[in-house]
Amino acid sequence: MSTPQAKVTPISGFPEFLPAERIVEQRFLDVIRETFELHGFSSIETRSIEPIERLSSQGEDADKEIYAVSRLAGGGDEEARWGLHFDMTVPFARYVLENSGKLAFPFRRYQIQKAWRGERPQEGRYREFTQADIDVVDVGQLSPHFEAEMPLVIADVFSKFPVGEFVIQVNNRKIPNGFYQGIGLTDVIGTLRIVDKLDKIGPEKVKALLVESGATPEQADQCLALAAIRTDDLSFVDRVRALGVEHPLLDEGLESLTEVIRTGMAHAPGKLVADLRIARGLDYYTGTVYETQFIGHESWGSFCSGGRYDALASDGRNTYPGVGISIGVTRILGLLIGSGLVTASRSTPAAVLVALKDDASREEAVAVATELRRRRIACEVAPSAAKFGKQIRYAERRGIPFVWFPGAGGSGDEVKDIRSGEQVPADASSWLPDPADLVPAVTRIG
Amino acid sequence: MSTPQAKVTPISGFPEFLPAERIVEQRFLDVIRETFELHGFSSIETRSIEPIERLSSQGEDADKEIYAVSRLAGGGDEEARWGLHFDMTVPFARYVLENSGKLAFPFRRYQIQKAWRGERPQEGRYREFTQADIDVVDVGQLSPHFEAEMPLVIADVFSKFPVGEFVIQVNNRKIPNGFYQGIGLTDVIGTLRIVDKLDKIGPEKVKALLVESGATPEQADQCLALAAIRTDDLSFVDRVRALGVEHPLLDEGLESLTEVIRTGMAHAPGKLVADLRIARGLDYYTGTVYETQFIGHESWGSFCSGGRYDALASDGRNTYPGVGISIGVTRILGLLIGSGLVTASRSTPAAVLVALKDDASREEAVAVATELRRRRIACEVAPSAAKFGKQIRYAERRGIPFVWFPGAGGSGDEVKDIRSGEQVPADASSWLPDPADLVPAVTRIG
């Protein structure tokens, strides 16, 4: 419809892809969804809005990033108390409480949706973005083996999409928690938050901050020594033991992390490391925590994080503990596409353009297209009966690999691979393209 | 995370599905997407927000239905001028203008996204809903054959999803336009709007309104006679001619509608009717217009509508004419699922539950699951080594058809179809379920 000459500029932090880039995104989302489903996770989608009081109970940073939603013509009615969700966890918790009588526990769900945060946009940080979450929640108790299962699913996803080499870093919050208490530090959360800055400010400054917050230089050194432990096998246990600290929570954490890493070594070899520096800022994690980095792109930070929590939600009668992990889809794609590292071979799903001899033969061309589609070959009919050279350029511009000529071979049809120029007889009821050409190829460059 | 005891009630007009219902929705969306892609439409997604002045330029009803979006902590900054989009057309028009230099025209795109309208919720009307749109837009001129192509795509979608029998009603705005002018009525849009009320208020009242607006009783009868014409072949032309009205625009419209119906008869027999009552309220349609009804559920109204427009957008230099059609996904599903007409056979993608003999054999069970997944069979491992009867009930509750017993046959595994009770030897590297059990079945009831 005719729109006025209003500005058509992008809005910072609200990314949009061109068709070929969108094909990369779709492929990534398809891999994520198929993998989540192969692992037996059920899809849910929650509404985009939640009551603001539910969103803003989630901690200091949440409030100022919330987008409020209200009817433009509504005035001060109830809707002014809604906000767009900023993650999948708050709506999922509410969904579990609302439907607890209709769900089968342990409940394995995945959720791939947009979320919104009013933060300052920067490279890889968006105000509107897609996240892909898996969680397993149970009622009352959650079996610990689920903490070992999560990274296997993530390793499976990233093994199927051309992101390059990656590593899932795992820790257990009980390890620093027990360790800090074992050396006489009582402010566990405060200490974690300082150690969490290691990547940003380095060990010198972390030590200074720890001492400033009341630790002795020896205690600070012990904290740094723990955080420096990173192994791709079970040797982290001996290295922690060598620091000579004893605490029951530390024992529990080491045992639990051993199970996670042992499972990873068996079923996703080379993909998991025990990294005792990983903490996750959020204070609701109580057990295993995860982060993920791309090797060679560590400065991009973690693309996929999560952990175990004792209470996703509670309705007074029941508590719902769980474990979950979240893939930052838009963040990953923004960086991979923005850096030109991943591309699609064409800008349309069509593998074939059916050429038009003349306007009168459109019906014949549509019949060919219908037959190809019946056999799941995506195609389109040329928009006009232009010269064949022009029709071939139409296909070229979009990256469509094949042009079909109905009746070109006298009694039969012919199909041309416009990359090689090779043209051969073909029958729409039996011809198949190379499987690699059937759908757009999404590949990593370099 | 632990949330306070805030209310967990649904929000009217913001529907959410349970996992089995979501499987129905996913299947429908998969059919729509696959069909759109087979017909060579490229996917795009636009951001959820647009500047409010762009949204509110779209006509009288739009304004009061817009949801405004602003940072909760933002005060009066620029973001207060954004709103959630209420359809895909406004954002698509802006996307075309913004990216016109990077798109290949004619541009065939599909867009499956959520939209938001602050209208009063009622059966089949939602405030948050998913739409699936296809459009073809070109620069300057659009070839008329695209108007015949749109309903073929829609017929293809609805033939593959168990919605029951449907009919696509087609008209061309030039027919009533030319006809009204031919009988001496000059307020074409006003007359269309009155005739458009036929379904709601009946012919008597429509005639009264027409006379009230200045038509003679004879003119009003002519309008009603035109609107009563509905044929599933080309005989509508003779029936219009029999009314004895002449106008060049009427000739153009009849010729164009003949092409659309002729194409439908050839490639989607029985799915299209020429229905000269169809008008579409929106005044930007200039040629073919479409509506779709389910037979036996006419009171549900149209689920899929659209038409041809001369100017999707204009940037001063170029105008972008196009033709499009939009499927009301949430509307269809809300009614089909709400009426119990379509269901899924299970609430999880998993086809197999791998049973656990004891806790020590979890690694063996995970290895079976990994092998099944490698072969694209969705499965999960039992959450605990409970008695087998309890593990089978776990599968039953979710509708998982098969339970796998590693090592049950002495040296080998066995798999049980828990519906028939039949248990047979099986090897995870070669066993395949019946294709009908591989993914959840989505079926129409009655």
Interface residues (C-beta under 8 A of the other chain):
Chain A: M1 S2 T3 P4 Q5 A6 K7 V8 T9 P10 I11 F14 P15 E16 F17 L18 P19 R22 I23 E25 Q26 E34 E37 L38 H39 G40 F41 S42 S43 I44 E45 T46 R47 S48 I49 P51 I52 E53 R54 S56 S57 Q58 D63 K64 E65 I66 Y67 A68 V69 S70 R71 L72 A73 G74 E79 W82 G83 L84 T89 V90 A93 R94 Y95 L97 E98 N99 K102 L103 A104 P106 R108 R109 K114 W116 G118 E128 D138 S143 H145 F146 L152 D156 T263 A266 H267 L282 Y284 Y309 A311 L312 A313 S314 D315 G316 S347 T348 P349 A350 R362 E363 V366 A367 T370 R373 R376 I377 A378 C379 E380 P383 S384 Y394 R397 R398
Chain B: M1 S2 T3 P4 Q5 A6 K7 V8 T9 P10 I11 F14 P15 E16 F17 L18 P19 R22 I23 E25 Q26 E34 E37 L38 H39 G40 F41 S42 S43 I44 E45 T46 R47 S48 I49 P51 I52 E53 R54 S56 S57 Q58 D63 K64 E65 I66 Y67 A68 V69 S70 R71 L72 A73 G74 E79 W82 G83 L84 T89 V90 A93 R94 Y95 L97 E98 N99 K102 L103 A104 P106 R108 R109 K114 W116 G118 E128 D138 S143 H145 F146 L152 D156 T263 A266 H267 L282 Y284 Y309 A311 L312 A313 S314 D315 G316 S347 T348 P349 A350 R362 E363 V366 A367 T370 R373 R376 I377 A378 C379 E380 P383 S384 Y394 R397 R398
